[in-house]
Amino acid sequence: DTADTVEAARAAAIALARYTEGAVVISGESDLVTDGHSVVISHGGSALMGKVTGFGCSQGGVLAVYACAADPFTAAVCGTAVYNVAGTRAAAVADAPASFKVAFIDELYRATAQDIADNRLELEEA
């Protein structure tokens, strides 16, 4: 947790991903995912995600599940995208942390591969 912006952590994320030969996710208003060579900016989610304890930890679990079926970068991009899809949809029906948490879990369950593919992403070179 930090007060810094995602962009302020960009260089450190790229360096860490290169060092570990893995993927790094920095979450914020828009999320940054990098493998040290490419950077994906994933849009969506909700400000309420920062108001519920455990969202960051549970995102790590979601990313780990995706990592069982894909390379680290693809897993991180897909896991981040599904989190953003669920956050956006949950925010459309809930306006407080407790109801948002329940709606978010429901939306994670409902998310399809097409929903993940349709999430707005920007691809950049590191």
Contacts in CASP RR format, 6 or more apart in sequence:
PFRMAT RR
TARGET T0000
AUTHOR 0000-0000-0000
METHOD contacts of the structure
MODEL  1
DTADTVEAARAAAIALARYTEGAVVISGESDLVTDGHSVVISHGGSALMG
KVTGFGCSQGGVLAVYACAADPFTAAVCGTAVYNVAGTRAAAVADAPASF
KVAFIDELYRATAQDIADNRLELEEA
2 9 0 8 1.000
5 28 0 8 1.000
6 26 0 8 1.000
6 27 0 8 1.000
6 28 0 8 1.000
6 29 0 8 1.000
6 30 0 8 1.000
6 31 0 8 1.000
6 32 0 8 1.000
7 32 0 8 1.000
9 26 0 8 1.000
9 32 0 8 1.000
10 26 0 8 1.000
10 32 0 8 1.000
10 34 0 8 1.000
10 39 0 8 1.000
13 24 0 8 1.000
13 26 0 8 1.000
13 32 0 8 1.000
13 34 0 8 1.000
13 36 0 8 1.000
14 24 0 8 1.000
14 34 0 8 1.000
14 36 0 8 1.000
14 39 0 8 1.000
14 126 0 8 1.000
15 36 0 8 1.000
16 24 0 8 1.000
17 23 0 8 1.000
17 24 0 8 1.000
17 34 0 8 1.000
17 35 0 8 1.000
17 36 0 8 1.000
17 126 0 8 1.000
18 36 0 8 1.000
18 37 0 8 1.000
22 35 0 8 1.000
22 72 0 8 1.000
22 73 0 8 1.000
23 33 0 8 1.000
23 34 0 8 1.000
23 35 0 8 1.000
23 72 0 8 1.000
23 73 0 8 1.000
23 75 0 8 1.000
23 76 0 8 1.000
24 33 0 8 1.000
24 34 0 8 1.000
24 36 0 8 1.000
24 76 0 8 1.000
25 31 0 8 1.000
25 32 0 8 1.000
25 33 0 8 1.000
25 59 0 8 1.000
25 63 0 8 1.000
25 76 0 8 1.000
25 80 0 8 1.000
26 32 0 8 1.000
26 33 0 8 1.000
27 49 0 8 1.000
27 56 0 8 1.000
27 59 0 8 1.000
27 80 0 8 1.000
29 47 0 8 1.000
30 41 0 8 1.000
30 42 0 8 1.000
30 43 0 8 1.000
30 44 0 8 1.000
31 41 0 8 1.000
31 42 0 8 1.000
31 43 0 8 1.000
31 80 0 8 1.000
31 83 0 8 1.000
31 84 0 8 1.000
32 39 0 8 1.000
32 40 0 8 1.000
32 41 0 8 1.000
32 42 0 8 1.000
33 39 0 8 1.000
33 40 0 8 1.000
33 41 0 8 1.000
33 42 0 8 1.000
33 73 0 8 1.000
33 76 0 8 1.000
33 77 0 8 1.000
33 80 0 8 1.000
34 40 0 8 1.000
34 73 0 8 1.000
34 126 0 8 1.000
35 72 0 8 1.000
35 73 0 8 1.000
35 76 0 8 1.000
35 126 0 8 1.000
36 126 0 8 1.000
37 125 0 8 1.000
37 126 0 8 1.000
38 73 0 8 1.000
38 123 0 8 1.000
38 124 0 8 1.000
38 125 0 8 1.000
38 126 0 8 1.000
39 123 0 8 1.000
39 124 0 8 1.000
39 125 0 8 1.000
39 126 0 8 1.000
40 77 0 8 1.000
40 80 0 8 1.000
40 121 0 8 1.000
40 122 0 8 1.000
40 123 0 8 1.000
40 124 0 8 1.000
41 121 0 8 1.000
41 122 0 8 1.000
41 124 0 8 1.000
42 77 0 8 1.000
42 80 0 8 1.000
42 81 0 8 1.000
42 84 0 8 1.000
42 119 0 8 1.000
42 120 0 8 1.000
42 121 0 8 1.000
43 84 0 8 1.000
43 119 0 8 1.000
43 120 0 8 1.000
43 121 0 8 1.000
43 122 0 8 1.000
44 84 0 8 1.000
44 85 0 8 1.000
44 87 0 8 1.000
44 88 0 8 1.000
44 119 0 8 1.000
44 120 0 8 1.000
45 83 0 8 1.000
45 84 0 8 1.000
45 85 0 8 1.000
45 86 0 8 1.000
45 87 0 8 1.000
45 88 0 8 1.000
45 91 0 8 1.000
46 87 0 8 1.000
46 88 0 8 1.000
46 90 0 8 1.000
46 91 0 8 1.000
46 100 0 8 1.000
47 91 0 8 1.000
48 87 0 8 1.000
48 90 0 8 1.000
48 91 0 8 1.000
48 94 0 8 1.000
48 95 0 8 1.000
48 96 0 8 1.000
48 97 0 8 1.000
48 100 0 8 1.000
49 55 0 8 1.000
49 83 0 8 1.000
49 87 0 8 1.000
49 100 0 8 1.000
49 104 0 8 1.000
51 97 0 8 1.000
51 100 0 8 1.000
52 97 0 8 1.000
52 100 0 8 1.000
52 101 0 8 1.000
52 104 0 8 1.000
55 104 0 8 1.000
59 79 0 8 1.000
59 80 0 8 1.000
59 83 0 8 1.000
62 79 0 8 1.000
62 82 0 8 1.000
62 83 0 8 1.000
62 108 0 8 1.000
63 75 0 8 1.000
63 76 0 8 1.000
63 79 0 8 1.000
63 80 0 8 1.000
66 74 0 8 1.000
66 75 0 8 1.000
66 76 0 8 1.000
66 78 0 8 1.000
66 79 0 8 1.000
67 75 0 8 1.000
67 76 0 8 1.000
69 75 0 8 1.000
70 78 0 8 1.000
77 121 0 8 1.000
78 116 0 8 1.000
79 116 0 8 1.000
81 116 0 8 1.000
81 119 0 8 1.000
81 121 0 8 1.000
82 108 0 8 1.000
82 111 0 8 1.000
82 115 0 8 1.000
82 116 0 8 1.000
82 119 0 8 1.000
83 108 0 8 1.000
84 119 0 8 1.000
85 107 0 8 1.000
85 111 0 8 1.000
85 115 0 8 1.000
85 116 0 8 1.000
85 118 0 8 1.000
85 119 0 8 1.000
86 104 0 8 1.000
86 107 0 8 1.000
86 108 0 8 1.000
86 111 0 8 1.000
87 100 0 8 1.000
87 104 0 8 1.000
87 107 0 8 1.000
89 103 0 8 1.000
89 107 0 8 1.000
89 110 0 8 1.000
90 100 0 8 1.000
90 103 0 8 1.000
90 104 0 8 1.000
90 106 0 8 1.000
90 107 0 8 1.000
91 100 0 8 1.000
93 99 0 8 1.000
93 103 0 8 1.000
94 100 0 8 1.000
94 102 0 8 1.000
94 103 0 8 1.000
94 104 0 8 1.000
END
